Amino acid sequence: MQRTEDIVELNAITAEAVVLPVATNAGICLDVMRLDKIDAVISGNKWFKLRYYLNEVISLRRKTLLSFGGAYSNHIVAVAAAASRLGLASVGYIRGEKPAALSPTLRDAEEMGMLLHFLNRKEFQRTEDAAFLKELAKHHQDACIIPAGGAGPAGIRGAASIAQYIDMQKYTHVCCAMGTGTMANGLLSATSQGQKICAFPVLKGFENWQPAATASDVPGTLQIISGFEFGGYAKHPDRLLQFMNEWYTNTGIPSDFVYTGKLFYGITETIKAGRFPGGSRILAIHSGGLQGNRSLGKDQLIF
Ligand SMILES: *Cc1c(COP(=O)(O)O)cnc(C)c1O
């Protein structure tokens, strides 16, 4: 059996300086931490959020990974790939009725051995209920059940470990996309004094969100910068796709319309609006996961 650390290429992580005239003019440095480079499938933050769950499955000698997600979920396909590489079985509970044709993401997951079950939207909501999870555990006694998106305390601890792969102290601001908030929570717990985590939600509903750690527990602070949701989860008007193409032309960095496209757009606009002080040293986390782009037509993105 492989070690959890050996199923991806952690040495491939880099921090790349991005040359962006709006940033330079404002006296701001912007680096991108390329977590997307660790693997094409167990990409970006997904491996980090999974790592301690994977260690747990191995140490408990369980045989199956079980988790939840949508038809284009970066998390689901990452779970399938991690299981396959570690010699484990995997089960995915997928949101929505079984479609006539599987999405490319689900096809890949199935090819890697994942057993797919489909739950309609109402049933899927129950996957967060304790009673439902208890029932599920009874049916899958040799499985470790991983919350959707790799959330939960083990996911937060895993996301915090992102900071061990970079000199995070160099930066005044660390920017990340926000889906469940697990990555933002993890990064916040890894901050140093005075450092700010800027989390850009990719869906609405974070108005009253509270981080897992209380302010007195962590040295840094969390700021939620909303307004770049583009209408909601996975919504992708032309303006966003256009920006992603421009960003790729200018930086050579690919992004996806669900997460990092909105993040890079949000950072650019926030710099333009003068909301980062001059002299800021910003680290943007490229959290990987380009699955959503596979739902687009062929000519919509240039990468
Ligand atoms: C899942 C995912 C996120 C969201 O992370 P959370 O911890 O759920 O906030 C961000 N970026 C990418 C590329 C993802 O796949």
PDBQT file of the ligand as one rigid body, heavy atoms in Angstrom, charges set to zero:
ROOT
HETATM    1  C1  LIG A 401     -13.319  22.387  -3.747  1.00  0.00    +0.000 C 
HETATM    2  C2  LIG A 401     -12.589  23.545  -4.250  1.00  0.00    +0.000 A 
HETATM    3  C3  LIG A 401     -12.560  24.767  -3.568  1.00  0.00    +0.000 A 
HETATM    4  C4  LIG A 401     -13.373  25.031  -2.343  1.00  0.00    +0.000 C 
HETATM    5  O1  LIG A 401     -12.711  24.759  -1.153  1.00  0.00    +0.000 OA
HETATM    6  P1  LIG A 401     -13.501  24.798   0.220  1.00  0.00    +0.000 P 
HETATM    7  O2  LIG A 401     -12.545  24.209   1.173  1.00  0.00    +0.000 OA
HETATM    8  O3  LIG A 401     -14.727  23.915   0.049  1.00  0.00    +0.000 OA
HETATM    9  O4  LIG A 401     -13.890  26.172   0.519  1.00  0.00    +0.000 OA
HETATM   10  C5  LIG A 401     -11.800  25.787  -4.098  1.00  0.00    +0.000 A 
HETATM   11  N1  LIG A 401     -11.120  25.619  -5.257  1.00  0.00    +0.000 NA
HETATM   12  C6  LIG A 401     -11.158  24.482  -5.948  1.00  0.00    +0.000 A 
HETATM   13  C7  LIG A 401     -10.434  24.391  -7.246  1.00  0.00    +0.000 C 
HETATM   14  C8  LIG A 401     -11.894  23.399  -5.479  1.00  0.00    +0.000 A 
HETATM   15  O5  LIG A 401     -11.940  22.271  -6.198  1.00  0.00    +0.000 OA
ENDROOT
TORSDOF 0
